[in-house]
Amino acid sequence: MDYNKKIVNELWQEHEPYIRKLCTYKLKSLPDYVDDCVQDVFLDLSDAINKGKTIEYPKAWLTKVANNKIKDIYTQVKKDAERLIPLDSQNLDNTYSGVIYDEYFTIKDEEIPVLKEKVINMLDDNEQQLLYDRYTLKKAISIIAKEHNTTENNIYQKLFRLKQKTKMLIENVLNEKN
């Protein structure tokens, strides 16, 4: 094993539990990103060492990199969320989506329920139920979490992924139509 790999492995062994704990704590609301954050921090460490950077205080350096990665994650998630249009949104006039083009607005009003049904039918039963509970019945996340015997955070994550999937399905259905 070459010298740089040895240093990175030693630093990984020594500091990985601390960095994981830091990422887990600061990404409580986004637990699916913890592993990626930890890996990215140590990839940056490996890159820095391979480029000859001298790191005098590894724990401080890793902490700084981890905090920057965490900020980047929250920034990206916020940007992604701002691009999504809520299913119950009443004000779509001023909403921009780079995916919806002008030709899609030629859809006749009577076609919308048919296209909506087509998209909903492409979802599995659990996804349909989650959408129905949250956006039709307007149930609180805490109630949905109790009904599904899981955490609120898990429901938020499922809804986030479901919104992304639904957006993709809508785009596919509209592309088929045109």
trRosetta pair geometry for C-beta under 8 A, 3 or more apart (Angstrom, degrees):
i j d omega theta_ij theta_ji phi_ij phi_ji
1 5 5.0 -117 -178 89 96 124
1 6 5.3 120 119 -64 115 88
1 9 7.5 -18 173 0 149 146
2 5 5.1 90 61 13 76 105
2 6 7.0 -138 100 -10 37 93
3 6 5.6 -57 -151 33 31 115
3 7 6.6 30 154 -19 66 103
4 7 5.8 -53 -150 34 33 110
4 8 6.4 30 154 -16 66 106
4 46 7.7 93 154 -155 105 69
4 49 5.1 150 -154 132 96 109
4 50 5.4 89 177 -89 154 65
5 8 5.7 -55 -147 39 33 110
5 9 6.1 33 155 -19 67 107
6 9 5.8 -56 -147 38 28 110
6 10 6.3 27 155 -19 63 107
7 10 5.8 -56 -148 36 29 110
7 11 6.3 24 155 -14 65 108
7 49 5.7 -171 92 -157 128 149
8 11 5.8 -58 -147 41 29 108
8 12 6.1 36 152 -25 65 106
8 42 7.2 104 -172 -175 101 93
8 45 6.1 139 -129 119 91 105
8 46 4.8 43 -124 -99 147 81
8 49 5.8 -158 -65 45 95 154
9 12 5.4 -50 -145 34 31 116
9 13 6.3 32 156 -20 64 103
10 13 5.8 -52 -149 35 31 111
10 14 6.3 21 156 -13 64 111
11 14 5.8 -60 -143 43 31 107
11 15 5.7 -16 174 18 70 117
11 42 7.9 165 105 -130 104 93
11 45 6.3 -146 106 169 143 146
11 58 5.3 -128 -133 -168 119 150
11 62 7.6 175 170 -60 114 134
12 15 7.0 -78 -126 53 15 80
12 16 5.1 31 -179 -48 62 115
12 42 5.7 55 -102 -136 98 136
12 45 7.9 168 -67 85 79 147
13 16 6.8 -17 -103 8 11 113
14 58 7.7 65 86 100 129 141
15 18 5.2 -60 -161 44 63 113
15 19 5.7 58 145 -21 89 106
15 58 6.3 -134 -41 131 151 111
15 59 5.9 -167 -113 -100 124 73
15 62 5.4 108 154 42 148 172
16 19 5.8 -59 -140 42 31 107
16 20 5.9 34 160 -22 67 108
16 38 6.9 66 -153 -171 82 119
16 42 7.2 5 -97 -69 92 136
17 20 5.7 -55 -144 38 28 113
17 21 6.3 30 156 -21 64 107
18 21 5.8 -55 -149 35 29 111
18 22 6.4 30 152 -19 64 106
18 59 6.9 -12 99 -139 159 101
18 62 7.7 89 92 104 112 134
19 22 5.6 -52 -147 37 33 114
19 23 6.2 30 155 -15 66 107
19 38 5.6 124 120 -128 108 85
19 41 5.5 -160 -169 93 141 158
19 42 7.5 145 90 -50 166 93
19 62 5.6 -82 -82 158 121 122
19 63 7.7 -139 -100 -83 79 53
19 66 5.4 -162 -147 -81 92 143
20 23 5.9 -56 -144 41 29 108
20 24 6.0 32 155 -22 65 109
20 34 7.1 63 -155 170 71 108
20 38 5.2 17 -90 -99 73 140
21 24 5.7 -53 -143 37 27 113
21 25 6.3 27 157 -19 62 108
22 25 6.0 -59 -150 36 26 108
22 26 6.2 5 163 -2 65 113
22 63 6.7 -153 -120 -125 169 78
22 66 5.4 61 106 136 134 152
22 67 8.0 -70 162 -63 128 72
23 26 6.2 -64 -136 48 27 98
23 27 5.5 -4 171 9 67 120
23 33 8.0 -130 177 112 108 80
23 34 4.9 128 128 -146 110 75
23 37 4.3 164 -141 97 133 132
23 38 5.4 -125 18 -59 160 83
23 41 7.7 -132 -61 -17 129 138
23 66 6.0 -110 -66 -163 90 115
23 69 7.8 -25 -108 91 110 121
23 70 6.6 -161 -123 -80 70 109
24 27 6.5 -68 -127 54 17 90
24 28 7.3 57 157 -77 55 65
24 31 7.5 29 -141 -126 70 82
24 34 5.2 40 -87 -131 64 138
25 28 6.5 -14 -170 -47 30 99
26 66 8.0 127 38 145 145 102
26 67 7.6 -141 -129 -113 175 64
26 70 4.8 -4 121 -148 134 153
27 30 4.7 -72 -170 68 91 87
27 31 6.4 137 124 -90 95 35
27 33 5.3 -127 -164 75 144 103
27 34 5.2 -177 78 -78 137 77
27 37 6.3 -174 -35 -10 152 155
27 70 6.2 -133 -59 -131 95 99
27 73 6.7 -9 -108 99 118 153
28 31 7.0 2 -157 -65 29 85
28 153 7.4 -104 156 -103 70 147
29 153 6.5 -147 -138 -124 44 107
29 156 7.4 -43 -171 97 81 157
30 33 4.5 6 136 17 110 121
30 34 7.8 160 107 -41 73 71
30 73 6.4 178 99 147 156 123
30 74 7.4 -161 -4 -86 147 69
30 77 6.2 -111 -99 -71 144 163
30 157 7.9 128 -134 -91 51 101
31 34 5.7 -20 -163 -16 52 116
31 153 6.3 72 -3 149 116 136
31 157 7.4 -62 47 -65 89 143
32 157 5.9 126 -21 -138 127 134
33 36 5.4 -64 -160 48 57 113
33 37 5.6 63 144 -31 84 105
33 73 5.1 114 171 -157 153 142
33 77 7.9 -85 -51 -57 151 128
34 37 5.7 -59 -151 33 28 112
34 38 6.5 24 157 -16 65 105
35 38 5.9 -54 -148 36 32 109
35 39 6.3 28 155 -16 66 109
36 39 5.8 -59 -147 41 30 110
36 40 6.1 31 156 -21 66 109
36 73 7.9 133 91 -101 116 125
37 40 5.8 -56 -146 36 27 111
37 41 6.5 32 154 -23 63 104
37 66 6.7 72 162 -148 105 79
37 69 5.0 138 -147 128 84 127
37 70 6.3 45 -141 -77 140 69
37 73 6.3 -45 -83 -45 111 146
38 41 5.9 -53 -153 30 30 113
38 42 6.7 14 156 -5 64 108
38 66 7.9 12 -100 -117 50 108
39 42 6.1 -65 -150 44 31 101
39 43 6.1 35 152 -23 68 107
40 43 5.5 -51 -142 35 32 114
40 44 6.4 35 156 -19 64 102
40 69 5.2 147 95 -130 128 140
41 44 5.9 -57 -157 34 29 110
41 45 6.6 31 145 -20 63 105
41 62 5.9 70 171 -158 120 82
41 65 5.1 128 -138 112 83 114
41 66 4.9 6 -100 -80 140 78
41 69 5.8 -101 -67 -7 84 153
42 45 5.0 -42 -145 33 43 118
42 46 6.3 47 153 -21 66 100
43 46 5.6 -51 -148 36 33 113
43 47 6.3 34 152 -18 65 105
44 47 5.6 -52 -145 37 32 112
44 48 6.2 34 155 -21 65 106
44 65 5.2 -174 88 -160 147 141
44 69 8.0 -145 -11 -62 142 120
45 48 5.8 -56 -148 35 28 110
45 49 6.3 22 157 -14 65 108
45 55 7.6 -25 -143 -34 85 167
45 58 7.7 53 -136 -151 124 98
45 61 7.6 112 -106 118 93 116
45 62 6.5 1 -76 -95 126 92
45 65 7.2 -165 -56 46 81 169
46 49 6.0 -58 -146 39 28 106
46 50 6.1 25 157 -16 64 112
47 50 5.8 -60 -144 41 27 110
47 51 6.2 19 158 -13 65 111
48 51 6.0 -65 -149 41 27 105
48 53 4.1 -56 176 47 87 139
48 55 6.6 70 123 -53 133 119
49 52 7.8 70 180 -55 32 12
49 53 6.4 -82 -79 56 31 84
49 55 7.1 -59 -79 -1 85 118
55 58 5.2 76 128 -88 121 69
55 61 4.9 -65 -156 -5 116 169
57 60 4.0 15 122 29 119 118
57 61 6.0 145 88 -21 68 89
58 61 5.5 -59 -142 40 31 112
58 62 5.9 29 161 -18 69 108
59 62 5.9 -54 -144 39 27 109
59 63 6.2 31 154 -22 62 108
60 63 5.6 -53 -146 35 29 114
60 64 6.4 30 155 -19 63 105
61 64 5.9 -56 -151 35 29 110
61 65 6.4 26 153 -15 64 107
62 65 5.7 -55 -145 40 32 110
62 66 6.1 35 154 -22 66 107
63 66 5.7 -54 -145 37 29 112
63 67 6.3 29 155 -19 64 105
64 67 5.9 -54 -148 35 29 110
64 68 6.5 28 153 -17 62 106
65 68 5.7 -57 -152 37 32 111
65 69 6.3 33 151 -20 66 105
66 69 5.6 -53 -147 36 32 112
66 70 6.3 34 153 -22 65 105
67 70 5.6 -51 -146 34 32 114
67 71 6.5 34 153 -19 64 103
68 71 5.7 -52 -150 35 33 111
68 72 6.4 36 151 -20 65 105
69 72 5.5 -54 -151 36 32 115
69 73 6.4 36 151 -23 66 102
70 73 5.7 -49 -150 31 32 113
70 74 6.6 28 154 -13 64 104
71 74 6.0 -58 -150 40 32 107
71 75 6.2 33 152 -21 66 109
72 75 5.6 -56 -146 37 30 114
72 76 6.2 27 157 -17 66 107
73 76 6.0 -58 -148 38 28 108
73 77 6.2 25 156 -17 65 109
74 77 5.8 -54 -142 39 31 110
74 78 6.2 33 157 -21 64 107
75 78 5.8 -57 -150 36 27 112
75 79 6.5 28 152 -19 63 106
76 79 5.6 -52 -148 35 33 112
76 80 6.3 33 154 -19 65 106
77 80 5.6 -53 -148 37 32 113
77 81 6.2 32 153 -20 65 107
78 81 5.7 -55 -146 37 30 111
78 82 6.4 31 155 -22 64 106
79 82 5.8 -56 -149 33 30 111
79 83 6.8 27 154 -19 62 106
80 83 6.0 -61 -157 32 32 109
80 84 7.0 30 150 -23 64 105
80 164 7.8 -13 175 -87 119 114
81 84 5.8 -55 -154 28 37 111
81 160 7.5 -56 -93 -128 95 102
83 97 6.6 104 -176 -121 78 74
83 98 7.5 -32 -150 12 119 96
84 163 5.0 42 -160 154 146 130
84 164 7.3 -76 -93 -74 127 60
84 167 6.4 -104 -123 -61 87 140
85 89 5.4 -90 178 16 86 151
85 92 6.6 43 -157 -117 138 96
85 95 5.5 83 -105 163 112 153
85 97 6.3 -63 -29 -60 117 130
85 167 8.0 127 32 -101 82 107
86 89 4.3 125 65 -47 87 94
86 135 7.8 175 173 -116 87 117
87 131 7.0 45 11 -156 175 101
87 135 4.6 -4 83 -141 125 158
87 163 7.8 -135 -34 -115 98 90
87 166 7.5 -24 -76 126 117 159
88 135 5.0 -165 -45 -153 106 93
88 138 7.7 73 -95 -91 164 96
89 92 5.8 105 116 -68 115 82
89 95 7.0 43 152 -48 154 156
91 94 6.5 -9 154 31 103 95
91 95 7.2 129 116 -31 71 105
92 95 5.0 -63 -152 29 53 123
97 100 4.5 57 79 14 113 103
99 167 7.0 104 52 172 162 103
99 171 5.3 -66 172 -97 128 124
100 104 5.2 -97 -162 55 80 149
100 105 7.8 81 162 -49 106 86
100 171 8.0 -117 -74 -98 63 83
100 174 7.7 -5 -120 111 74 176
101 104 5.6 112 62 -5 62 99
102 105 5.8 -53 -164 24 47 112
102 106 8.0 56 144 -28 65 92
103 106 5.8 -36 -171 8 51 117
103 178 5.9 69 130 -116 129 143
104 107 6.3 -9 174 -22 58 109
104 174 5.1 2 -118 -165 114 137
104 178 7.5 -78 -84 -47 66 130
107 111 5.1 -123 -174 77 90 128
107 112 6.2 103 137 -70 124 77
107 115 7.0 -41 -153 -8 142 154
107 174 7.8 -76 -62 -124 131 97
107 177 7.4 21 -99 139 103 158
108 111 4.7 95 62 -3 80 106
108 112 7.8 -131 97 -22 48 79
109 112 5.9 -36 -162 2 40 117
110 113 7.4 -48 -172 26 42 99
110 114 7.7 33 142 -6 63 112
111 114 5.6 -67 -161 44 49 113
111 115 5.8 42 149 -19 83 109
111 177 7.9 96 173 -142 138 143
112 115 5.9 -59 -144 40 30 107
112 116 6.0 33 158 -22 66 109
113 116 5.5 -53 -142 38 31 115
113 117 6.2 34 158 -21 65 105
114 117 5.9 -54 -149 35 28 111
114 118 6.5 32 150 -22 62 105
115 118 5.5 -51 -149 32 34 116
115 119 6.6 33 153 -18 65 102
115 170 8.0 70 155 -139 109 75
115 173 5.6 131 -160 144 93 134
115 174 7.4 52 -159 -75 139 69
115 177 7.0 -20 -103 -62 122 143
116 119 5.9 -56 -153 35 31 108
116 120 6.3 27 153 -16 66 109
117 120 5.7 -56 -144 40 32 110
117 121 6.1 32 157 -21 66 108
118 121 5.9 -57 -148 36 26 111
118 122 6.9 31 151 -26 60 104
118 173 5.5 134 104 -129 124 135
119 122 5.7 -56 -159 25 34 115
119 123 7.5 33 147 -21 62 99
119 166 6.6 73 166 -155 121 79
119 169 4.9 123 -145 125 90 117
119 170 5.5 12 -111 -81 146 67
119 173 5.5 -87 -71 -21 90 153
120 123 5.9 -53 -165 24 42 112
120 128 6.0 81 -177 -117 90 102
120 131 7.4 -140 -126 82 96 155
122 169 5.1 171 85 -147 145 136
122 173 7.9 -141 -18 -60 146 114
123 127 3.9 -120 180 95 113 126
123 128 5.0 146 97 -57 117 78
123 131 7.1 53 112 -6 171 137
123 162 7.7 48 -133 -150 131 99
123 165 7.5 109 -104 119 96 124
123 166 7.3 -7 -71 -89 125 87
123 169 7.5 -85 -56 -36 84 171
124 127 5.1 91 54 12 70 104
124 128 7.1 -134 99 -6 34 91
125 128 5.7 -56 -146 37 30 112
125 129 6.2 30 156 -20 65 107
126 129 5.7 -55 -148 36 30 111
126 130 6.4 31 153 -20 64 106
127 130 5.7 -52 -147 35 31 112
127 131 6.5 32 154 -16 64 105
127 162 5.6 169 -147 -125 98 116
127 165 7.5 -69 -145 86 146 143
128 131 5.8 -56 -151 38 31 111
128 132 6.2 31 152 -20 65 110
129 132 5.6 -55 -145 38 31 113
129 133 6.1 31 157 -20 66 107
130 133 5.9 -53 -143 36 28 110
130 134 6.2 12 163 -7 63 113
130 144 7.2 79 -136 -164 74 134
130 155 7.7 -175 -144 -149 114 86
130 158 6.2 -105 -148 131 160 124
130 159 6.8 -151 159 -85 121 75
130 162 6.2 -147 97 -72 133 169
131 134 6.3 -67 -142 44 24 100
131 135 5.6 -29 -178 27 65 116
131 136 7.4 58 132 -9 69 99
131 162 6.7 -153 -65 157 92 139
131 166 7.6 114 -96 -78 134 144
132 135 7.2 -70 -115 54 13 77
132 136 4.8 -30 -156 30 57 127
132 137 6.5 48 147 -6 69 101
133 136 7.5 13 -29 49 9 85
133 137 5.3 -37 -144 46 38 123
133 139 4.7 -38 171 27 85 132
133 144 5.3 122 132 -105 137 111
133 147 7.5 -154 -139 67 153 152
134 137 7.6 45 2 57 10 82
134 138 7.3 29 171 -114 34 27
134 139 6.1 -76 -92 53 39 84
134 141 7.7 31 -115 -85 105 66
134 144 6.4 -2 -72 -67 86 154
134 159 6.3 113 -87 -110 172 126
135 138 7.0 25 -150 -77 17 59
139 143 4.8 -113 -180 80 104 125
139 144 5.2 120 111 -54 124 92
139 147 8.0 -15 166 3 156 142
140 143 4.7 93 61 4 84 102
140 144 7.1 -154 93 -4 44 85
141 144 5.7 -57 -148 39 34 111
141 145 6.1 38 153 -24 68 106
141 152 5.0 77 134 -150 111 96
141 155 5.2 161 -161 97 90 136
141 156 6.4 21 -146 -62 143 82
141 159 8.0 -83 -111 -14 106 146
142 145 5.7 -52 -147 34 29 114
142 146 6.6 29 154 -18 63 104
142 152 5.7 -22 -90 -90 59 120
143 146 5.8 -54 -151 35 32 110
143 147 6.3 30 152 -17 65 108
144 147 5.7 -58 -148 39 32 112
144 148 6.1 13 159 -3 67 112
144 155 5.2 120 101 -138 115 149
145 148 6.1 -68 -143 49 26 98
145 150 5.5 -107 -154 80 74 68
145 151 5.9 -32 -155 154 128 16
145 152 4.5 -70 -53 -77 156 55
145 154 7.0 118 -124 57 99 95
145 155 4.8 -106 -76 -21 85 134
146 149 7.3 25 -176 -76 32 41
148 154 7.9 -140 103 100 128 120
148 155 6.8 138 45 -84 141 104
150 154 4.3 -84 154 73 122 145
150 155 6.5 142 92 -47 113 84
151 154 4.5 104 59 -1 81 101
151 155 7.3 -144 99 -2 49 83
152 155 5.6 -55 -155 35 38 112
152 156 6.4 41 148 -21 69 102
153 156 5.5 -49 -149 33 35 114
153 157 6.4 35 152 -18 65 104
154 157 5.7 -54 -150 36 32 112
154 158 6.3 33 151 -19 65 105
155 158 5.6 -51 -145 37 33 112
155 159 6.2 33 155 -18 65 106
156 159 5.8 -57 -148 38 29 110
156 160 6.3 32 153 -23 64 106
157 160 5.6 -52 -147 33 31 114
157 161 6.4 24 157 -12 65 106
158 161 6.0 -59 -148 41 30 105
158 162 5.9 30 153 -21 66 112
159 162 5.4 -55 -140 40 30 113
159 163 6.3 37 157 -25 65 101
160 163 5.9 -52 -153 29 27 111
160 164 6.8 24 151 -14 61 105
161 164 5.7 -55 -153 37 36 111
161 165 6.2 34 151 -18 68 107
162 165 5.6 -52 -143 39 33 111
162 166 6.0 35 156 -21 66 107
163 166 5.8 -54 -143 37 28 111
163 167 6.3 34 155 -23 62 105
164 167 5.7 -52 -150 32 30 114
164 168 6.6 29 152 -17 63 105
165 168 5.7 -57 -154 36 33 111
165 169 6.3 31 150 -19 67 107
166 169 5.5 -53 -146 37 34 112
166 170 6.3 38 153 -23 66 103
167 170 5.8 -51 -149 33 29 112
167 171 6.5 31 151 -19 62 105
168 171 5.7 -54 -152 35 32 113
168 172 6.4 32 150 -19 65 105
169 172 5.6 -53 -148 36 34 112
169 173 6.3 33 154 -19 67 105
170 173 5.8 -55 -147 37 30 109
170 174 6.2 26 156 -15 65 109
171 174 5.9 -59 -146 40 28 108
171 175 6.2 29 154 -21 64 108
172 175 5.7 -55 -147 36 29 111
172 176 6.5 33 153 -22 64 103
173 176 5.7 -51 -152 32 32 113
173 177 6.5 35 150 -24 63 105
174 177 5.5 -50 -149 31 35 116
174 178 6.6 21 157 -9 66 106
175 178 6.2 -62 -146 43 31 100
